[in-house]
């Protein structure tokens, strides 16, 4: 932290009225300890020396924790109610979009096919990978990257949309056919039908390595789903 004068203190923490403000809550719990805390402090001080900053204090042993409901202030409860209102608005907008998209499909087609998605399995937390060479250590398992994908899946609300689509299809007397989503990257051309990861050179492109069939991956997957559901003829 770069300061031009002595830092000011109060009961809750340390702050300065210049460029930076530091605040520490009195509701704290240990989160960093041992070698992790030591290494992090080394990195902080190294970066501060590199930038010519003055480090006033480094406290990695505590971190603000959640405040119990009965201890929340009036402003805290008001802020929480406001955030809850934002989330409720996003949910209403999402459900409204689902209803409109489902109604458009029902009005446009007599039969609809979709992949039978295992959303709970798709968003399941990545299993830890213990390091066989170091006791108590773990190998990278892609949990951080998968967390972003899981969040996007939940925000899209695939399960909610499929539920709405199923109810509207039943009410309108339309056919709704869920199919097995495995191997949807296979070539839809007959009699090829080659299946393999090498068919997808990129995320958006499908190119069969056996027969040379080329198509946008999403369109090829939709054609394959339609073939499995008996709604589309195989590509000649």
N, C-alpha and C positions, 0 to 999 in steps of 0.2 A: 504494500500500500504506500502510495506517495503522499506525504503530508508536509505542509509548510509550517505547522506549529504543533504544539503538544496536543495529543488526542484528548478529547473530553470523555468523561465516564459518567455512568449513572447505574442504578441498581440492576438494570436488565442487561447491560453489556458495555461496549465501547463504541464510540462513534466520533466522527469528525465532520465539521460543517463545510469542508472544502469540496473535493471532488467525489469522495467515497463515503459511504455509510455502512457501518457494520452493526448488526443487532443480534443479540443472543436471547432466546426465550428462557424463562426460568423453568419451563417444563422440558426436561432434557433426559436423554437416555444414552448409554454407550453404543456407538455404532462402529467405531474404528479403534483397533487396539493392536498391540504387538508389532510384528514386522511391517504390516500394512500401514499402520499409522506412522511408523518411523520412516518408511520409504516415501510416503506422501509428503511428510514434512520436509524431507530432503529435496523433493522436487519443487515444492513451493519456495523454499529458500534459494534454491539454485536459479529458478526463474526470476525471483525478485532481484538477486545479485546481477543477473544478466541485464535486466531492465533498469537497474539503478534505483530500485524501490527500497523503502525502509519498512521492514517488518516489525510491527508493534507487538503482536502476540499471535501465537498459533495454538489453537485449542481444538484437537481432533477427537477428544474423548467423549464429547456429548453432542447431541443434535436435537432440535425441537421434535417433540412427539405429539401425537394427537391429544387434544384436550377433551376430557369427558364432557358429555352433554350438560350435566348439571353445573359445570364450571365455566361454561361459555358465557361471554358477555353479550349484551344486547346488540352491539355492533357485529359481533361474530355471528350471532343467530341471523341477523338481517343479511349479512353477506352470504351465509349459507343458503338462505331462502332465495336470494337472487341467483346464485349459481344453479340451484335446483330448478329455478324457472327457465334458465337457459337450456338446461338438459331436456326439460319437458318440451320446450319449443322445438328443439332439434328432433326429438322423437316424433312429435306430431307431423313435422314436415316430412320425415322419412316414411311414416305410415301413409301419409297422403300420397306421396309419390308411388309407393307400392300399390295402392288401390288403383290409381290412375293407369299405371303401367299394366297391371293385371287386367283391368277392364278393357284396355286397348287390345291386348292379346286375345281375350275372349271374344271380342266383337270381330276380330279380323280372321280368326282361324277356327275350324271345326274340331281340330285335334292338335294337341300340343305335347311335345316330348321334352323332358329335361333330365339332367343327370341326378341320380339319387345321391346327394351329397351327405357325407358323414361330417357334419360341421363340428360336432363335439370332438371327433378324432382329429380334424384338421387344425383345431385351435388348442389341442392338448399341449401342455407344457413340455418342453424338450427334456428328455431324461439326462441326468448328469453322466459324464464319462470320466470315471476315475483314471488317473494317470498310473499305469503299472510300474513306472520307474520311480515315482515319488509318492510316499505314503501321505494321505490326506490332501493331495493335490488333484486337480481335475483338468482335463483337456478341454479345449474350446468345443462347444456343442451347438454354436449358432443360435443360442437362446435370445440374444439381443436382436438379431435380424428377424427371427421368427416372431418376437414380440410385436414388432411393427406390422408384420403381415397379419397376425391374429387380431390386432386392433382394427385394421382395415376391414377384415372379414366381419367382425362384430358391428362396426359402424355401418357397413353396407346392409346388414340385416337380411342375409340370404334366407335364413330359416323363416323369418316373418313373411317375406315375400312369397315363398313357396306355399306357406299355409294359406295366405290370402288367395293365391292363385287356385289352389285346390278347392277352396270353398266356392269361389266364383264359378269355376268350371263345373262343379257338381250342381250348383243352382241353375246354370244356363244349359245344362245337358251337353257340355262339351267333353271330349275325351282328353284325359291327362295321363300320359304314360311316363313314369319314371324308369330310367334304364341304368344299368351298371356303368359307373364312370370310368372303370379301368380300361386302359389301352385306347383312349379316345384319340391318341396321336397316330393311330395306324392309318395306312393308306386306304381311302374309301373306294379305290378302283378295283373292279373285278376283272380277272381273278387274282389280283396281286394281294391286297390286304396285309402288306408287310407291316409288322409292329416292331418298333425299336426306338431308343433315345436318339439314334443317329438320324432319324427322320426330321428332327427339329434343330436345324443349324442355328436358329435364333428363336427368341420367344414368340415372334410374330409370324414366322415363316415355317411352312411344312414342305419338305422336299423328299419324296420317297427315294431312297438310295437304290432301290431295286428296279423300279419302272420309270423313275424320273418325274412322276406326277408332282406338280407344284401348285400350291394354293396358300392363301392366308390361313394360319393355324386355327384361328377361331371359326372361320367358315368351314374348314375341313372337319373340325370337331363337331360342329352343328350338323353337318351332313352325316357324319358317322352316327351321331345320336339318333337322327331321323331314320337311318337304315336299321338300327337295332330295334327301334320302336315299330318298324313296319310301315312308316309313313313316307319314306323316300326310297326311290330305286337306287341301287348302287351305281357309281360312276362308271361309265363304259370305258 
